[in-house]
Amino acid sequence: MDKIEETARAIKKLEIQGATSIAVKAVEALRDDLLASDSQATAQRVLAEGVKKLIDTRETEPMMRNGLRYLQMNLSGKWTSFEKFSSKVENTSGEVLEFYDKARKNIVEIGSRRVRDGDTVFTHCHSSAVTESLIRAHESGKRFRVIQTETRPKYQGRITARELVEAGVDTTMIVDSAARHFMKEIDFVLVGSDAVTSEGNVINKIGTSQVALAAQEARIPFYVLCTLLKFDPVTIHGEFEAIEERGVQEIWSEPPEGLKLRNPAFDVTRRDYIHGIITEEGIISPHSIFEAVHRHYPWILE
């Protein structure tokens, strides 16, 4: 499982970031190692162990889990020949990657239309879909500015800043704790997400919920760019979405002895603070997320 091992390490070390990138790389790694197997028995072992290893890299990545589960649902069991199995691997992984690609194109296009001339848009952390939406809006001739956080402790906001500035978008970076101070200048907030629950709550980078609270106080619309493929089906049955805690060395490599540190990577933004979720179906209410998933990806609910 060379490709799976390599990809799992890269995801854990944050060398691969962003829910969509993680999901795509995981599916590609599983596909490549399945095709490299020398027998159906080996392939079935790779399928079972590989899915578990990749899922275990990040607790809060249902988009990856859903894609890998789709492969597992369609590839498990006995096949009449290894050649047919290999062909099915190619076709099924292609279907998942097409789900990802189409969803991304749709939400980016819809997100870009939400931006108007003269707007000031606020964003937090790094979402490649959010960045693409803003760049597309800029390329269509709209002139607006972006205020964004640096996003501690890993400073993913710098990735956003670099991409936007290189594209010619008027961009200002602020420290995370200044979000409420600048909210009076904002027309709307646009963030990405790593997961969405059956209740319509959104899980995103730590600090997102504070931005949402500040936006509600200032009566500023708060939008989430989120493919329905990030829906976590375990939340239907009463489970909570897992919140990953990362190593405390990300915060302080040499803290004073006796100091306790906590480093949650994500937080939960309640649906009450979300103006709309921008999905491949369009901009929908968080309350209707379950029905939208059922219409587009019923296999997620199986």
TORROPA-134013 format. One record per residue (C-alpha): z, y, x. Coordinates in nm, 4 decimals, always signed. Example, Ala and Ser with C-alpha at 12.3 -4.5 7.8 and 13.67 -1.06 7.14 Angstrom:
BEGIN
+----------+----------+----------+
!       up !    north !     east !
+----------+----------+----------+
!  +0.7800 !  -0.4500 !  +1.2300 !
!  +0.7140 !  -0.1060 !  +1.3670 !
+----------+----------+----------+
END
This chain:
BEGIN
+----------+----------+----------+
!       up !    north !     east !
+----------+----------+----------+
!  +0.0000 !  +0.0000 !  +0.0000 !
!  -0.0929 !  +0.2379 !  +0.2819 !
!  -0.2361 !  +0.5118 !  +0.0614 !
!  +0.0536 !  +0.4899 !  -0.1843 !
!  +0.3111 !  +0.5098 !  +0.0967 !
!  +0.1354 !  +0.8097 !  +0.2525 !
!  +0.1053 !  +0.9929 !  -0.0786 !
!  +0.4653 !  +0.9190 !  -0.1771 !
!  +0.5904 !  +1.0664 !  +0.1511 !
!  +0.3757 !  +1.3775 !  +0.1071 !
!  +0.5034 !  +1.4322 !  -0.2493 !
!  +0.8671 !  +1.3957 !  -0.1413 !
!  +0.8194 !  +1.6432 !  +0.1438 !
!  +0.6482 !  +1.8935 !  -0.0912 !
!  +0.3299 !  +1.8705 !  +0.1138 !
!  +0.1685 !  +1.8044 !  -0.2237 !
!  +0.2946 !  +2.0560 !  -0.4813 !
!  +0.2226 !  +2.1355 !  -0.8427 !
!  +0.2328 !  +1.8897 !  -1.1325 !
!  -0.1448 !  +1.8527 !  -1.1576 !
!  -0.1988 !  +1.8053 !  -0.7834 !
!  +0.0829 !  +1.5499 !  -0.7693 !
!  -0.0584 !  +1.3592 !  -1.0672 !
!  -0.4138 !  +1.3556 !  -0.9298 !
!  -0.3082 !  +1.2434 !  -0.5806 !
!  -0.0847 !  +0.9703 !  -0.7231 !
!  -0.3625 !  +0.8276 !  -0.9415 !
!  -0.6111 !  +0.8410 !  -0.6529 !
!  -0.3662 !  +0.6660 !  -0.4187 !
!  -0.2991 !  +0.3864 !  -0.6674 !
!  -0.6716 !  +0.3460 !  -0.7340 !
!  -0.7578 !  +0.3257 !  -0.3632 !
!  -0.4900 !  +0.0674 !  -0.2839 !
!  -0.5838 !  -0.1434 !  -0.5866 !
!  -0.9478 !  -0.1455 !  -0.4743 !
!  -0.8391 !  -0.2365 !  -0.1204 !
!  -0.6511 !  -0.5449 !  -0.2443 !
!  -0.7913 !  -0.8829 !  -0.1391 !
!  -0.7044 !  -1.0706 !  -0.4586 !
!  -0.6023 !  -1.0167 !  -0.8185 !
!  -0.2498 !  -1.1391 !  -0.7420 !
!  -0.2144 !  -0.8824 !  -0.4642 !
!  -0.3572 !  -0.6114 !  -0.6895 !
!  -0.1048 !  -0.6858 !  -0.9655 !
!  +0.1786 !  -0.6613 !  -0.7115 !
!  +0.0384 !  -0.3305 !  -0.5852 !
!  +0.0090 !  -0.2076 !  -0.9443 !
!  +0.3728 !  -0.2857 !  -1.0289 !
!  +0.5300 !  -0.1767 !  -0.6999 !
!  +0.2962 !  +0.1163 !  -0.6439 !
!  +0.3618 !  +0.2731 !  -0.9840 !
!  +0.7373 !  +0.2475 !  -0.9292 !
!  +0.7208 !  +0.3927 !  -0.5771 !
!  +0.5119 !  +0.6901 !  -0.6865 !
!  +0.7213 !  +0.7619 !  -0.9960 !
!  +1.0395 !  +0.7499 !  -0.7886 !
!  +0.9175 !  +1.0365 !  -0.5673 !
!  +0.9911 !  +1.3030 !  -0.8326 !
!  +1.2143 !  +1.2792 !  -1.1372 !
!  +1.0584 !  +1.5670 !  -1.3275 !
!  +0.6861 !  +1.4830 !  -1.3294 !
!  +0.5799 !  +1.3274 !  -1.6631 !
!  +0.2150 !  +1.4161 !  -1.6045 !
!  +0.2115 !  +1.1796 !  -1.3078 !
!  +0.4112 !  +0.9177 !  -1.4984 !
!  +0.1784 !  +0.9332 !  -1.7994 !
!  -0.1318 !  +0.8927 !  -1.5838 !
!  +0.0111 !  +0.6000 !  -1.3861 !
!  +0.1333 !  +0.4397 !  -1.7074 !
!  -0.2162 !  +0.4652 !  -1.8558 !
!  -0.3468 !  +0.2711 !  -1.5571 !
!  -0.0710 !  +0.0128 !  -1.5887 !
!  -0.1312 !  -0.0315 !  -1.9639 !
!  -0.5014 !  -0.0979 !  -1.9086 !
!  -0.4898 !  -0.3045 !  -1.5886 !
!  -0.1907 !  -0.5381 !  -1.6285 !
!  -0.2446 !  -0.9075 !  -1.7056 !
!  -0.4962 !  -1.1695 !  -1.5957 !
!  -0.8658 !  -1.1003 !  -1.5465 !
!  -1.1553 !  -1.3460 !  -1.5451 !
!  -1.2707 !  -1.2170 !  -1.2062 !
!  -1.1538 !  -0.9781 !  -0.9382 !
!  -1.4895 !  -0.7993 !  -0.9616 !
!  -1.4268 !  -0.7169 !  -1.3284 !
!  -1.0765 !  -0.6021 !  -1.2412 !
!  -1.2105 !  -0.3728 !  -0.9672 !
!  -1.4660 !  -0.2267 !  -1.2056 !
!  -1.1911 !  -0.1638 !  -1.4607 !
!  -0.9817 !  +0.0092 !  -1.1913 !
!  -1.2694 !  +0.2479 !  -1.1184 !
!  -1.3353 !  +0.3188 !  -1.4857 !
!  -0.9717 !  +0.3602 !  -1.5905 !
!  -0.8743 !  +0.5833 !  -1.3000 !
!  -1.1874 !  +0.7867 !  -1.3732 !
!  -1.0722 !  +0.8298 !  -1.7328 !
!  -0.7314 !  +0.9592 !  -1.6222 !
!  -0.8805 !  +1.2000 !  -1.3707 !
!  -1.1203 !  +1.3229 !  -1.6393 !
!  -0.8239 !  +1.3825 !  -1.8738 !
!  -0.6646 !  +1.5960 !  -1.6016 !
!  -0.9828 !  +1.7859 !  -1.5182 !
!  -1.0812 !  +1.8687 !  -1.8769 !
!  -0.7285 !  +1.9729 !  -1.9702 !
!  -0.7044 !  +2.2010 !  -1.6694 !
!  -1.0397 !  +2.3688 !  -1.7357 !
!  -0.9468 !  +2.4332 !  -2.0972 !
!  -0.6021 !  +2.5813 !  -2.0355 !
!  -0.7311 !  +2.7976 !  -1.7503 !
!  -1.0041 !  +2.9401 !  -1.9722 !
!  -0.7652 !  +3.0065 !  -2.2624 !
!  -0.5065 !  +3.1557 !  -2.0272 !
!  -0.7608 !  +3.3943 !  -1.8765 !
!  -0.8532 !  +3.5274 !  -2.2218 !
!  -0.4933 !  +3.6255 !  -2.2890 !
!  -0.5132 !  +3.8881 !  -2.0096 !
!  -0.6401 !  +4.2321 !  -2.1131 !
!  -0.7490 !  +4.5380 !  -1.9174 !
!  -0.4506 !  +4.7380 !  -1.7998 !
!  -0.1972 !  +4.4561 !  -1.8464 !
!  +0.0929 !  +4.3873 !  -1.6149 !
!  +0.1602 !  +4.0143 !  -1.6041 !
!  +0.4789 !  +3.8555 !  -1.4726 !
!  +0.4831 !  +3.5061 !  -1.3209 !
!  +0.7352 !  +3.2842 !  -1.1455 !
!  +0.6896 !  +3.0153 !  -0.8798 !
!  +0.3444 !  +2.8694 !  -0.8069 !
!  +0.1293 !  +2.7176 !  -1.0778 !
!  -0.2271 !  +2.6531 !  -0.9690 !
!  -0.3387 !  +2.6742 !  -1.3334 !
!  -0.1695 !  +3.0127 !  -1.3794 !
!  -0.3230 !  +3.1408 !  -1.0565 !
!  -0.6670 !  +3.0190 !  -1.1613 !
!  -0.6304 !  +3.1844 !  -1.5028 !
!  -0.5414 !  +3.5182 !  -1.3453 !
!  -0.8221 !  +3.4954 !  -1.0906 !
!  -1.0720 !  +3.4068 !  -1.3640 !
!  -0.9571 !  +3.7054 !  -1.5687 !
!  -1.0055 !  +3.9260 !  -1.2609 !
!  -1.3525 !  +3.7829 !  -1.1935 !
!  -1.4535 !  +3.8546 !  -1.5533 !
!  -1.4042 !  +4.2249 !  -1.4811 !
!  -1.0550 !  +4.2803 !  -1.6176 !
!  -0.8298 !  +4.5036 !  -1.4107 !
!  -0.4601 !  +4.4292 !  -1.4315 !
!  -0.1663 !  +4.3780 !  -1.2022 !
!  +0.0722 !  +4.0919 !  -1.1398 !
!  +0.4430 !  +4.1045 !  -1.0585 !
!  +0.5740 !  +3.7764 !  -0.9254 !
!  +0.8881 !  +3.6307 !  -0.7756 !
!  +0.9226 !  +3.4930 !  -0.4246 !
!  +1.0821 !  +3.1803 !  -0.5804 !
!  +1.3631 !  +3.0623 !  -0.3578 !
!  +1.4616 !  +2.8438 !  -0.1856 !
!  +1.1122 !  +2.7143 !  -0.0897 !
!  +0.9295 !  +3.0449 !  -0.1509 !
!  +0.6453 !  +2.8932 !  -0.3548 !
!  +0.5745 !  +3.2453 !  -0.4799 !
!  +0.4168 !  +3.3177 !  -0.1441 !
!  +0.1448 !  +3.0642 !  -0.2241 !
!  +0.0741 !  +3.2489 !  -0.5493 !
!  +0.0778 !  +3.5855 !  -0.3720 !
!  -0.1649 !  +3.4763 !  -0.1031 !
!  -0.4115 !  +3.3281 !  -0.3524 !
!  -0.4030 !  +3.6317 !  -0.5803 !
!  -0.4313 !  +3.8894 !  -0.3024 !
!  -0.7198 !  +3.7015 !  -0.1407 !
!  -0.8950 !  +3.7075 !  -0.4795 !
!  -0.8469 !  +4.0854 !  -0.5039 !
!  -0.5779 !  +4.0841 !  -0.7750 !
!  -0.3293 !  +4.3738 !  -0.7607 !
!  -0.0094 !  +4.1807 !  -0.6822 !
!  +0.3535 !  +4.2800 !  -0.6204 !
!  +0.6232 !  +4.0363 !  -0.5052 !
!  +0.9902 !  +4.0811 !  -0.5952 !
!  +1.3068 !  +3.8863 !  -0.5200 !
!  +1.4030 !  +3.6406 !  -0.7941 !
!  +1.7114 !  +3.8358 !  -0.8985 !
!  +1.5026 !  +4.1488 !  -0.9707 !
!  +1.3177 !  +3.9903 !  -1.2642 !
!  +1.5221 !  +4.1649 !  -1.5331 !
!  +1.4923 !  +4.5012 !  -1.3539 !
!  +1.1112 !  +4.4909 !  -1.3661 !
!  +1.0749 !  +4.3445 !  -1.7150 !
!  +1.0375 !  +4.6920 !  -1.8677 !
!  +0.7016 !  +4.7228 !  -1.6860 !
!  +0.5631 !  +4.3912 !  -1.8167 !
!  +0.3146 !  +4.3232 !  -2.0990 !
!  +0.3677 !  +3.9475 !  -2.1020 !
!  +0.5043 !  +3.6623 !  -1.8908 !
!  +0.2829 !  +3.3692 !  -1.7925 !
!  +0.4362 !  +3.0651 !  -1.6225 !
!  +0.3389 !  +2.7043 !  -1.5671 !
!  +0.5454 !  +2.3976 !  -1.6447 !
!  +0.6305 !  +2.0561 !  -1.5081 !
!  +0.7300 !  +1.8955 !  -1.8381 !
!  +0.7555 !  +1.9602 !  -2.2098 !
!  +0.9894 !  +1.7743 !  -2.4446 !
!  +0.9521 !  +1.6485 !  -2.8001 !
!  +1.1520 !  +1.9530 !  -2.9158 !
!  +0.9088 !  +2.1923 !  -2.7486 !
!  +1.1450 !  +2.2882 !  -2.4671 !
!  +0.9796 !  +2.3473 !  -2.1312 !
!  +1.0983 !  +2.2353 !  -1.7883 !
!  +0.9773 !  +2.4503 !  -1.5006 !
!  +1.0929 !  +2.5808 !  -1.1641 !
!  +1.4562 !  +2.6866 !  -1.1496 !
!  +1.4888 !  +3.0479 !  -1.2616 !
!  +1.2264 !  +3.0228 !  -1.5363 !
!  +1.4880 !  +3.0221 !  -1.8121 !
!  +1.6411 !  +3.3424 !  -1.6734 !
!  +1.2995 !  +3.5084 !  -1.6807 !
!  +1.2596 !  +3.3914 !  -2.0417 !
!  +1.5959 !  +3.5406 !  -2.1371 !
!  +1.5067 !  +3.8718 !  -1.9750 !
!  +1.1709 !  +3.8714 !  -2.1546 !
!  +1.3347 !  +3.8062 !  -2.4923 !
!  +1.5841 !  +4.0867 !  -2.4358 !
!  +1.2952 !  +4.3223 !  -2.3560 !
!  +1.0859 !  +4.1857 !  -2.6465 !
!  +0.8124 !  +4.0742 !  -2.4080 !
!  +0.5950 !  +3.7729 !  -2.5032 !
!  +0.6649 !  +3.4662 !  -2.2893 !
!  +0.3756 !  +3.2192 !  -2.2556 !
!  +0.3713 !  +2.8778 !  -2.0903 !
!  +0.0503 !  +2.7303 !  -1.9521 !
!  +0.0919 !  +2.3565 !  -2.0076 !
!  -0.1410 !  +2.0629 !  -2.0646 !
!  -0.0250 !  +1.8201 !  -2.3319 !
!  -0.0381 !  +1.5526 !  -2.0619 !
!  +0.2975 !  +1.6903 !  -1.9417 !
!  +0.4690 !  +1.5743 !  -2.2597 !
!  +0.7557 !  +1.3372 !  -2.1825 !
!  +0.7699 !  +1.0604 !  -2.4457 !
!  +1.1232 !  +0.9474 !  -2.3506 !
!  +1.2563 !  +1.2661 !  -2.5103 !
!  +1.1448 !  +1.1389 !  -2.8524 !
!  +1.4182 !  +0.8765 !  -2.8406 !
!  +1.7068 !  +1.1040 !  -2.7493 !
!  +1.6728 !  +1.1026 !  -2.3716 !
!  +1.6935 !  +1.4289 !  -2.1802 !
!  +1.4279 !  +1.5214 !  -1.9263 !
!  +1.5676 !  +1.4466 !  -1.5798 !
!  +1.6288 !  +1.7543 !  -1.3635 !
!  +1.5623 !  +1.6818 !  -0.9986 !
!  +1.8158 !  +1.8017 !  -0.7425 !
!  +1.6750 !  +1.8484 !  -0.3951 !
!  +1.8439 !  +1.8464 !  -0.0551 !
!  +2.0869 !  +2.1317 !  +0.0030 !
!  +1.9397 !  +2.1962 !  +0.3490 !
!  +1.6629 !  +2.3822 !  +0.1646 !
!  +1.9260 !  +2.6435 !  +0.0791 !
!  +2.1252 !  +2.6561 !  +0.4025 !
!  +2.0676 !  +2.4305 !  +0.7030 !
!  +2.4043 !  +2.5028 !  +0.8672 !
!  +2.6559 !  +2.6058 !  +0.5973 !
!  +3.0229 !  +2.6637 !  +0.6790 !
!  +3.2328 !  +2.3499 !  +0.6690 !
!  +3.3757 !  +2.2778 !  +0.3256 !
!  +3.1153 !  +2.4779 !  +0.1328 !
!  +2.9597 !  +2.2946 !  -0.1605 !
!  +2.5933 !  +2.3559 !  -0.2378 !
!  +2.3752 !  +2.2595 !  -0.5364 !
!  +1.9968 !  +2.2751 !  -0.5439 !
!  +1.8432 !  +2.1914 !  -0.8841 !
!  +1.4645 !  +2.2224 !  -0.8636 !
!  +1.4055 !  +2.2914 !  -1.2342 !
!  +1.5685 !  +2.4293 !  -1.5462 !
!  +1.5069 !  +2.4081 !  -1.9213 !
!  +1.3622 !  +2.6972 !  -2.1223 !
!  +1.4385 !  +2.6521 !  -2.4909 !
!  +1.1530 !  +2.6794 !  -2.7365 !
!  +1.3252 !  +2.9755 !  -2.9063 !
!  +1.2310 !  +3.1940 !  -2.6080 !
!  +0.8673 !  +3.0782 !  -2.5892 !
!  +0.6056 !  +3.2904 !  -2.7670 !
!  +0.3375 !  +3.0233 !  -2.7296 !
!  +0.2350 !  +2.7224 !  -2.5217 !
!  -0.1208 !  +2.7482 !  -2.3916 !
!  -0.2648 !  +2.3955 !  -2.4165 !
!  -0.6091 !  +2.2341 !  -2.4280 !
!  -0.5853 !  +2.2652 !  -2.8082 !
!  -0.5268 !  +2.6399 !  -2.7832 !
!  -0.2117 !  +2.8515 !  -2.8024 !
!  +0.0351 !  +2.6557 !  -3.0126 !
!  +0.3940 !  +2.6927 !  -3.1262 !
!  +0.6452 !  +2.4866 !  -2.9247 !
!  +0.7499 !  +2.3327 !  -3.2588 !
!  +0.4088 !  +2.1632 !  -3.2976 !
!  +0.3911 !  +1.9974 !  -2.9552 !
!  +0.4458 !  +1.6434 !  -3.0871 !
!  +0.1619 !  +1.6649 !  -3.3397 !
!  -0.0730 !  +1.8101 !  -3.0767 !
!  +0.0016 !  +1.5260 !  -2.8347 !
!  -0.0600 !  +1.2735 !  -3.1131 !
!  -0.3997 !  +1.4280 !  -3.1854 !
!  -0.5183 !  +1.4385 !  -2.8237 !
!  -0.3380 !  +1.1610 !  -2.6356 !
!  -0.1901 !  +0.9102 !  -2.8823 !
!  -0.1542 !  +0.6537 !  -2.6017 !
!  +0.1260 !  +0.8662 !  -2.4492 !
!  +0.3375 !  +0.7870 !  -2.7571 !
!  +0.2806 !  +0.4099 !  -2.7450 !
+----------+----------+----------+
END
